[in-house]
Amino acid sequence: MALGRPVMNSTGAQTDAWSGAFLLDSTASGVAAQDFDGLQRLWDTQLGDVFPMPALSPDSVDGIRARGRLARVRDVAIVDVHGLSAVRSVDAPGSVDDMVMMYTVRRGAWTFGGPRDRYEHTVPAGQFLLRRFGPWPRFETMPNTMNRILILPLSVLSPLLGGRSVTGPLDSAEMRLLMAHVNMVHATIGDLGPAGVRAVHGALIELAKAVVKGRFDDVEPRLAPSLAQAAKELADRHLTDPELGPAMLARALNVSLSTLHRAFATEGLSVSTYIRRRRLEEARRALTAPHGGLSVSEIAAHWHFSDSSHFIRAFKKRYGRTPKEYARSTRTADDRN
């Protein structure tokens, strides 16, 4: 098991943001008790002040296999869990303080409660659930469930939620932005200074509030990096779509074209430039694929360049060689090796 440790700043003092990873496999001979104790210590050290680890059923403990990562930004905690085995919790004495939690399930399913509980709900793959929990409900997961859990500040989110739950698809505009921002937090948390921590924390709160309201403030400058990142992630999944462009991305993210362009401008980049650059990168890979066999004109058409001449000019400007020259030099280098 790899235990997460707080990220330290340059002076050695613990910051308001840290991350860590865990790996738990109690199916290996003779390590079940040790690994479970390690997970308990990890949970208590890094998340115990947010909420205690739920009581797991004995069969779950004996066969639990999971890996994941943790991140904490002030009073927001992010727990990514890939549960290879099914997991069930059991009723435990006492209760925990009320919490606002968001469950985003990318694979499998996460079920809360049961017939005798006041609250019963299943979150399937591609959906999210945001609600105030208290006390901790029983839950059960399918094998190979991938879930991202956000623990959010009660004082900020509870007045907006009231007693209701918010559910919906992960591909809604608000959820795309929130998940893109969380991905950036994971990628940059080790380099954040005090100002960076304040910025990413403020954006996390604003985006979580946007999910509750079903809309976000598209002129809020703190959200521009998240909007640009969400647009990039969406564009990356649609590079072969002939309709891909600024208008398509703006519609999917429920923002105006001017708002989208402003978000990219903060990075000194245009939306169209990003799309063209990513298509060129994929075309470059296709040129050197071992069993690709596509001609230059076929690659140009596949990645939606207007014609072969346009593709060749753009490729040479980006990489300093024509597509044929690049492919030939790559094959020559491979032959030498």
VOPAGU-2260 file (C-alpha; in pm, 1 decimal, decimal comma):
REM VOPAGU-2260
SITE   aa  ch    i         X         Y         Z
SITE  MET   A    0       0,0       0,0       0,0
SITE  ALA   A    1     121,3     347,5     -87,6
SITE  LEU   A    2      13,6     602,1     169,6
SITE  GLY   A    3     -48,0     960,3      59,4
SITE  ARG   A    4     154,0    1234,8     224,5
SITE  PRO   A    5      84,4    1607,7     249,0
SITE  VAL   A    6     242,0    1822,0     -21,9
SITE  MET   A    7     502,0    2048,5     138,8
SITE  ASN   A    8     587,7    2401,6      34,6
SITE  SER   A    9     939,0    2532,9      -9,1
SITE  THR   A   10     974,2    2622,0     358,2
SITE  GLY   A   11     874,8    2274,6     472,0
SITE  ALA   A   12     548,2    2391,5     623,7
SITE  GLN   A   13     232,4    2200,8     532,1
SITE  THR   A   14      13,8    2392,4     288,9
SITE  ASP   A   15    -364,5    2412,2     262,3
SITE  ALA   A   16    -347,9    2177,9     -37,6
SITE  TRP   A   17    -206,7    1827,8     -57,0
SITE  SER   A   18    -254,7    1500,7    -238,9
SITE  GLY   A   19    -171,7    1135,2    -197,8
SITE  ALA   A   20    -243,5     792,9    -342,6
SITE  PHE   A   21    -346,9     459,5    -200,7
SITE  LEU   A   22    -344,3      99,5    -318,9
SITE  LEU   A   23    -535,7    -163,9    -125,1
SITE  ASP   A   24    -533,5    -535,6    -202,4
SITE  SER   A   25    -643,4    -767,6      76,6
SITE  THR   A   26    -661,9   -1067,7    -157,7
SITE  ALA   A   27    -285,8   -1119,6    -139,2
SITE  SER   A   28    -196,2   -1392,7     108,2
SITE  GLY   A   29    -124,4   -1276,7     459,8
SITE  VAL   A   30    -164,3    -903,1     403,9
SITE  ALA   A   31    -536,8    -839,7     456,7
SITE  ALA   A   32    -516,1    -711,4     812,4
SITE  GLN   A   33    -206,3    -504,7     744,0
SITE  ASP   A   34    -356,1    -341,8     434,9
SITE  PHE   A   35    -688,6    -266,1     601,5
SITE  ASP   A   36    -509,5    -105,3     894,4
SITE  GLY   A   37    -305,8      96,2     645,6
SITE  LEU   A   38    -618,7     220,4     471,5
SITE  GLN   A   39    -770,7     311,1     807,6
SITE  ARG   A   40    -457,3     508,8     901,1
SITE  LEU   A   41    -456,6     682,2     563,8
SITE  TRP   A   42    -821,5     773,8     597,2
SITE  ASP   A   43    -784,4     894,3     955,7
SITE  THR   A   44    -477,3    1102,8     873,4
SITE  GLN   A   45    -600,3    1269,3     558,7
SITE  LEU   A   46    -980,0    1261,4     568,4
SITE  GLY   A   47   -1068,7    1180,5     926,9
SITE  ASP   A   48   -1130,4    1544,5    1007,5
SITE  VAL   A   49   -1379,0    1559,1     719,4
SITE  PHE   A   50   -1566,1    1234,1     785,3
SITE  PRO   A   51   -1472,7     897,4     934,9
SITE  MET   A   52   -1416,9     591,3     722,2
SITE  PRO   A   53   -1745,3     399,1     685,8
SITE  ALA   A   54   -1779,0      58,4     850,9
SITE  LEU   A   55   -1726,2    -206,7     583,5
SITE  SER   A   56   -1890,6    -547,8     585,7
SITE  PRO   A   57   -1657,5    -837,9     677,7
SITE  ASP   A   58   -1678,8    -990,6     329,8
SITE  SER   A   59   -1576,7    -657,8     177,9
SITE  VAL   A   60   -1276,5    -625,4     407,5
SITE  ASP   A   61   -1157,6    -979,1     334,0
SITE  GLY   A   62   -1166,3    -931,9     -40,5
SITE  ILE   A   63   -1129,4    -559,6     -97,1
SITE  ARG   A   64    -923,0    -444,3    -393,9
SITE  ALA   A   65    -911,9     -75,3    -468,2
SITE  ARG   A   66    -679,1     200,4    -575,0
SITE  GLY   A   67    -720,2     571,7    -586,6
SITE  ARG   A   68    -593,9     915,1    -498,8
SITE  LEU   A   69    -685,3    1185,6    -252,3
SITE  ALA   A   70    -660,1    1561,2    -275,0
SITE  ARG   A   71    -746,3    1832,4     -28,6
SITE  VAL   A   72    -783,3    2203,9    -102,8
SITE  ARG   A   73    -874,2    2382,3     218,3
SITE  ASP   A   74   -1221,3    2255,1     314,2
SITE  VAL   A   75   -1279,6    2064,9     -11,7
SITE  ALA   A   76   -1170,8    1702,0     -38,0
SITE  ILE   A   77   -1152,2    1494,3    -356,3
SITE  VAL   A   78   -1138,3    1115,4    -341,9
SITE  ASP   A   79   -1095,4     920,6    -666,1
SITE  VAL   A   80   -1164,6     549,2    -613,4
SITE  HIS   A   81   -1141,4     260,0    -856,9
SITE  GLY   A   82   -1296,2     -31,6    -668,8
SITE  LEU   A   83   -1194,4    -352,7    -844,4
SITE  SER   A   84   -1404,8    -556,0    -602,9
SITE  ALA   A   85   -1761,5    -503,5    -483,3
SITE  VAL   A   86   -1784,7    -316,5    -152,0
SITE  ARG   A   87   -2064,4    -302,4     105,8
SITE  SER   A   88   -2087,1     -96,3     419,2
SITE  VAL   A   89   -2283,7    -187,9     730,7
SITE  ASP   A   90   -2473,0       9,4     991,3
SITE  ALA   A   91   -2238,8     135,5    1260,5
SITE  PRO   A   92   -2316,1     281,2    1603,0
SITE  GLY   A   93   -2322,4     657,7    1625,5
SITE  SER   A   94   -2331,7     895,8    1333,8
SITE  VAL   A   95   -2122,7    1155,8    1161,9
SITE  ASP   A   96   -2180,0    1524,2    1117,2
SITE  ASP   A   97   -2386,4    1626,6     818,1
SITE  MET   A   98   -2185,7    1648,0     496,1
SITE  VAL   A   99   -2247,0    1776,1     145,6
SITE  MET   A  100   -2108,6    1517,3     -91,5
SITE  MET   A  101   -2102,9    1467,0    -465,1
SITE  TYR   A  102   -2068,7    1121,3    -619,6
SITE  THR   A  103   -1968,5    1109,8    -987,1
SITE  VAL   A  104   -1971,5     754,3   -1123,9
SITE  ARG   A  105   -1777,0     691,9   -1443,7
SITE  ARG   A  106   -1808,0     312,8   -1443,6
SITE  GLY   A  107   -2020,0      60,3   -1254,7
SITE  ALA   A  108   -2279,0     181,0   -1004,1
SITE  TRP   A  109   -2299,2     310,2    -646,3
SITE  THR   A  110   -2615,5     235,8    -446,2
SITE  PHE   A  111   -2710,1     408,1    -122,1
SITE  GLY   A  112   -2940,6     265,7     143,3
SITE  GLY   A  113   -3191,4     -13,1     108,4
SITE  PRO   A  114   -3559,9     -88,8     153,8
SITE  ARG   A  115   -3549,1      -7,1     526,6
SITE  ASP   A  116   -3355,6     317,9     489,9
SITE  ARG   A  117   -3505,8     663,2     459,7
SITE  TYR   A  118   -3293,1     726,4     152,9
SITE  GLU   A  119   -3234,2     483,0    -132,1
SITE  HIS   A  120   -3073,2     580,4    -460,8
SITE  THR   A  121   -2849,5     422,6    -726,5
SITE  VAL   A  122   -2600,1     633,7    -917,7
SITE  PRO   A  123   -2523,7     455,1   -1247,8
SITE  ALA   A  124   -2227,6     516,7   -1476,3
SITE  GLY   A  125   -2238,2     857,7   -1642,7
SITE  GLN   A  126   -2444,5    1017,7   -1364,5
SITE  PHE   A  127   -2381,5    1219,5   -1049,6
SITE  LEU   A  128   -2554,5    1271,7    -716,4
SITE  LEU   A  129   -2510,8    1580,3    -496,3
SITE  ARG   A  130   -2684,9    1595,7    -160,7
SITE  ARG   A  131   -2648,9    1654,5     209,8
SITE  PHE   A  132   -2583,0    1332,4     397,4
SITE  GLY   A  133   -2632,4    1281,1     766,9
SITE  PRO   A  134   -2606,6    1030,4     918,6
SITE  TRP   A  135   -2386,2     826,3     685,6
SITE  PRO   A  136   -2605,6     595,4     470,6
SITE  ARG   A  137   -2527,5     236,1     390,2
SITE  PHE   A  138   -2388,7     182,1      43,1
SITE  GLU   A  139   -2296,7     -93,2    -199,6
SITE  THR   A  140   -2087,0     -80,1    -515,3
SITE  MET   A  141   -2057,0    -304,7    -817,2
SITE  PRO   A  142   -1718,1    -459,4    -903,5
SITE  ASN   A  143   -1497,1    -233,1   -1115,1
SITE  THR   A  144   -1676,0      83,8   -1009,4
SITE  MET   A  145   -1493,7     410,7   -1076,3
SITE  ASN   A  146   -1618,2     700,1    -864,7
SITE  ARG   A  147   -1500,2    1049,6    -783,0
SITE  ILE   A  148   -1629,4    1181,7    -451,2
SITE  LEU   A  149   -1622,0    1549,7    -361,4
SITE  ILE   A  150   -1671,6    1654,4       0,8
SITE  LEU   A  151   -1787,5    2014,6      -2,8
SITE  PRO   A  152   -1828,6    2280,6     268,2
SITE  LEU   A  153   -2164,5    2243,7     440,5
SITE  SER   A  154   -2200,5    2613,9     520,1
SITE  VAL   A  155   -2180,6    2713,7     151,9
SITE  LEU   A  156   -2374,0    2436,7     -24,6
SITE  SER   A  157   -2641,7    2340,9     227,8
SITE  PRO   A  158   -2840,4    2668,2     200,3
SITE  LEU   A  159   -2856,7    2619,4    -177,3
SITE  LEU   A  160   -2955,4    2252,8    -154,5
SITE  GLY   A  161   -3212,0    2270,8     121,9
SITE  GLY   A  162   -3340,7    1915,9     163,4
SITE  ARG   A  163   -3318,7    1815,6    -202,1
SITE  SER   A  164   -3081,1    1601,8    -403,8
SITE  VAL   A  165   -2933,6    1714,8    -733,1
SITE  THR   A  166   -2877,3    1443,9    -994,7
SITE  GLY   A  167   -2795,8    1445,6   -1361,7
SITE  PRO   A  168   -2552,4    1344,0   -1634,4
SITE  LEU   A  169   -2178,8    1397,1   -1613,5
SITE  ASP   A  170   -2180,2    1557,5   -1957,5
SITE  SER   A  171   -2392,0    1856,3   -1853,4
SITE  ALA   A  172   -2215,2    2188,7   -1906,6
SITE  GLU   A  173   -2175,5    2257,7   -1534,1
SITE  MET   A  174   -2036,3    1910,4   -1460,5
SITE  ARG   A  175   -1795,0    1926,7   -1754,1
SITE  LEU   A  176   -1646,7    2245,1   -1609,4
SITE  LEU   A  177   -1630,8    2113,7   -1254,5
SITE  MET   A  178   -1462,7    1786,4   -1356,8
SITE  ALA   A  179   -1217,1    1969,9   -1582,6
SITE  HIS   A  180   -1123,6    2192,3   -1287,9
SITE  VAL   A  181   -1076,6    1891,2   -1058,7
SITE  ASN   A  182    -845,7    1736,0   -1319,2
SITE  MET   A  183    -639,3    2056,8   -1316,2
SITE  VAL   A  184    -624,9    2045,2    -936,3
SITE  HIS   A  185    -482,4    1692,7    -948,9
SITE  ALA   A  186    -227,4    1797,2   -1211,1
SITE  THR   A  187    -103,1    2114,5   -1038,7
SITE  ILE   A  188    -159,4    2070,2    -667,5
SITE  GLY   A  189     205,7    2001,3    -593,0
SITE  ASP   A  190     308,8    2339,5    -736,4
SITE  LEU   A  191      40,8    2559,0    -582,4
SITE  GLY   A  192     141,9    2848,9    -362,6
SITE  PRO   A  193     -95,7    3034,1    -128,7
SITE  ALA   A  194    -241,6    3245,5    -411,1
SITE  GLY   A  195    -288,6    2937,9    -629,5
SITE  VAL   A  196    -464,1    2753,7    -348,2
SITE  ARG   A  197    -705,0    3044,8    -302,7
SITE  ALA   A  198    -775,0    3057,7    -675,9
SITE  VAL   A  199    -844,5    2687,3    -727,7
SITE  HIS   A  200   -1049,1    2669,1    -406,8
SITE  GLY   A  201   -1263,5    2965,1    -511,2
SITE  ALA   A  202   -1325,8    2808,5    -851,5
SITE  LEU   A  203   -1415,2    2472,6    -694,2
SITE  ILE   A  204   -1679,3    2638,8    -477,3
SITE  GLU   A  205   -1823,1    2847,9    -760,7
SITE  LEU   A  206   -1845,9    2547,2    -992,0
SITE  ALA   A  207   -2009,3    2329,9    -724,7
SITE  LYS   A  208   -2266,1    2606,3    -667,5
SITE  ALA   A  209   -2323,7    2615,7   -1044,0
SITE  VAL   A  210   -2412,3    2245,2   -1040,9
SITE  VAL   A  211   -2673,9    2309,6    -771,2
SITE  LYS   A  212   -2819,5    2607,4    -960,4
SITE  GLY   A  213   -2798,3    2444,4   -1303,3
SITE  ARG   A  214   -2604,4    2740,5   -1442,1
SITE  PHE   A  215   -2274,9    2917,9   -1383,5
SITE  ASP   A  216   -2152,6    3274,1   -1398,1
SITE  ASP   A  217   -1984,3    3281,7   -1738,8
SITE  VAL   A  218   -1823,3    3620,1   -1674,9
SITE  GLU   A  219   -1656,0    3509,8   -1350,9
SITE  PRO   A  220   -1282,8    3541,3   -1435,5
SITE  ARG   A  221   -1182,4    3263,4   -1194,7
SITE  LEU   A  222   -1373,0    3014,2   -1408,8
SITE  ALA   A  223   -1191,7    3094,0   -1736,1
SITE  PRO   A  224    -917,3    2828,3   -1688,8
SITE  SER   A  225   -1179,9    2563,0   -1610,1
SITE  LEU   A  226   -1385,8    2662,3   -1913,1
SITE  ALA   A  227   -1082,3    2643,8   -2140,6
SITE  GLN   A  228    -983,1    2306,0   -1996,7
SITE  ALA   A  229   -1335,4    2165,5   -2034,8
SITE  ALA   A  230   -1343,1    2284,6   -2396,0
SITE  LYS   A  231   -1006,8    2119,6   -2462,8
SITE  GLU   A  232   -1118,1    1788,7   -2313,2
SITE  LEU   A  233   -1437,7    1800,8   -2517,6
SITE  ALA   A  234   -1249,6    1889,5   -2836,7
SITE  ASP   A  235   -1002,7    1605,3   -2780,6
SITE  ARG   A  236   -1292,4    1357,7   -2783,5
SITE  HIS   A  237   -1435,6    1498,3   -3107,1
SITE  LEU   A  238   -1130,7    1561,5   -3324,6
SITE  THR   A  239   -1270,5    1346,3   -3605,6
SITE  ASP   A  240   -1609,3    1519,4   -3595,8
SITE  PRO   A  241   -1650,5    1744,4   -3901,3
SITE  GLU   A  242   -1872,1    1977,3   -3693,9
SITE  LEU   A  243   -1603,8    2040,7   -3431,7
SITE  GLY   A  244   -1537,3    2410,7   -3391,6
SITE  PRO   A  245   -1586,8    2703,0   -3152,8
SITE  ALA   A  246   -1965,0    2711,0   -3207,3
SITE  MET   A  247   -2006,7    2340,4   -3127,8
SITE  LEU   A  248   -1798,0    2368,9   -2810,2
SITE  ALA   A  249   -1982,9    2681,2   -2695,3
SITE  ARG   A  250   -2319,0    2506,5   -2738,6
SITE  ALA   A  251   -2204,6    2195,7   -2549,3
SITE  LEU   A  252   -2071,7    2405,7   -2260,9
SITE  ASN   A  253   -2371,3    2640,3   -2260,0
SITE  VAL   A  254   -2167,3    2958,4   -2302,6
SITE  SER   A  255   -2153,7    3230,0   -2564,2
SITE  LEU   A  256   -1884,9    3226,9   -2832,3
SITE  SER   A  257   -1734,1    3544,4   -2688,6
SITE  THR   A  258   -1708,2    3384,1   -2342,7
SITE  LEU   A  259   -1533,1    3079,6   -2488,3
SITE  HIS   A  260   -1290,9    3293,4   -2686,9
SITE  ARG   A  261   -1210,9    3503,8   -2377,4
SITE  ALA   A  262   -1130,4    3187,6   -2179,3
SITE  PHE   A  263    -880,0    3073,8   -2442,6
SITE  ALA   A  264    -737,2    3424,1   -2480,6
SITE  THR   A  265    -612,7    3408,7   -2120,2
SITE  GLU   A  266    -373,9    3137,1   -2243,2
SITE  GLY   A  267    -272,2    3329,3   -2554,3
SITE  LEU   A  268    -448,5    3075,7   -2774,7
SITE  SER   A  269    -753,5    3066,6   -2997,6
SITE  VAL   A  270   -1005,6    2783,9   -3002,1
SITE  SER   A  271    -942,6    2710,2   -3370,7
SITE  THR   A  272    -566,2    2707,8   -3316,6
SITE  TYR   A  273    -601,8    2450,7   -3040,1
SITE  ILE   A  274    -819,9    2224,3   -3256,1
SITE  ARG   A  275    -580,8    2251,2   -3552,3
SITE  ARG   A  276    -279,9    2179,9   -3329,7
SITE  ARG   A  277    -439,9    1870,0   -3179,8
SITE  ARG   A  278    -544,2    1740,1   -3521,3
SITE  LEU   A  279    -188,4    1788,2   -3646,0
SITE  GLU   A  280     -57,7    1594,1   -3345,1
SITE  GLU   A  281    -290,6    1304,0   -3422,0
SITE  ALA   A  282    -200,8    1318,9   -3791,9
SITE  ARG   A  283     167,9    1302,1   -3698,2
SITE  ARG   A  284     101,9     987,8   -3496,1
SITE  ALA   A  285     -87,8     835,7   -3787,5
SITE  LEU   A  286     207,1     899,1   -4020,2
SITE  THR   A  287     436,3     692,4   -3799,9
SITE  ALA   A  288     188,9     422,1   -3693,4
SITE  PRO   A  289     343,9      77,0   -3757,6
SITE  HIS   A  290      41,4     -60,1   -3939,9
SITE  GLY   A  291    -133,3     263,5   -4038,4
SITE  GLY   A  292     -83,1     247,6   -4413,5
SITE  LEU   A  293    -277,7     570,5   -4479,5
SITE  SER   A  294    -168,2     809,3   -4751,1
SITE  VAL   A  295    -112,1    1178,4   -4689,1
SITE  SER   A  296    -440,6    1264,1   -4860,5
SITE  GLU   A  297    -629,9    1006,4   -4651,5
SITE  ILE   A  298    -480,9    1141,1   -4328,5
SITE  ALA   A  299    -566,9    1497,0   -4432,4
SITE  ALA   A  300    -928,0    1396,0   -4496,4
SITE  HIS   A  301    -956,5    1194,2   -4175,8
SITE  TRP   A  302    -849,9    1490,0   -3963,4
SITE  HIS   A  303   -1064,7    1733,9   -4162,5
SITE  PHE   A  304    -807,4    1948,7   -4335,6
SITE  SER   A  305    -963,4    2112,7   -4638,9
SITE  ASP   A  306    -722,7    1942,1   -4879,5
SITE  SER   A  307    -379,4    1778,6   -4897,9
SITE  SER   A  308    -201,8    2103,4   -4982,4
SITE  HIS   A  309    -347,4    2278,9   -4678,7
SITE  PHE   A  310    -249,4    1984,8   -4458,3
SITE  ILE   A  311     107,1    1976,1   -4594,7
SITE  ARG   A  312     155,7    2350,7   -4538,5
SITE  ALA   A  313      16,5    2336,9   -4184,6
SITE  PHE   A  314     222,4    2028,6   -4099,6
SITE  LYS   A  315     547,0    2180,0   -4229,0
SITE  LYS   A  316     483,5    2503,0   -4041,1
SITE  ARG   A  317     429,6    2308,4   -3719,0
SITE  TYR   A  318     701,9    2042,6   -3749,3
SITE  GLY   A  319     951,4    2186,8   -3997,7
SITE  ARG   A  320     909,7    1904,6   -4249,2
SITE  THR   A  321     645,2    1784,7   -4489,2
SITE  PRO   A  322     441,1    1479,8   -4382,9
SITE  LYS   A  323     634,6    1252,0   -4622,5
SITE  GLU   A  324     969,6    1386,3   -4501,3
SITE  TYR   A  325     865,2    1337,2   -4140,6
SITE  ALA   A  326     746,5     980,6   -4201,5
SITE  ARG   A  327    1062,6     895,4   -4396,6
SITE  SER   A  328    1295,7    1033,8   -4127,7
SITE  THR   A  329    1107,9     846,6   -3856,4
SITE  ARG   A  330    1132,3     516,8   -4046,7
SITE  THR   A  331    1504,8     575,2   -4108,0
SITE  ALA   A  332    1564,0     637,3   -3738,6
SITE  ASP   A  333    1370,4     320,6   -3650,5
SITE  ASP   A  334    1575,8     118,0   -3900,4
SITE  ARG   A  335    1899,9     241,2   -3744,6
SITE  ASN   A  336    1779,2     138,0   -3401,3
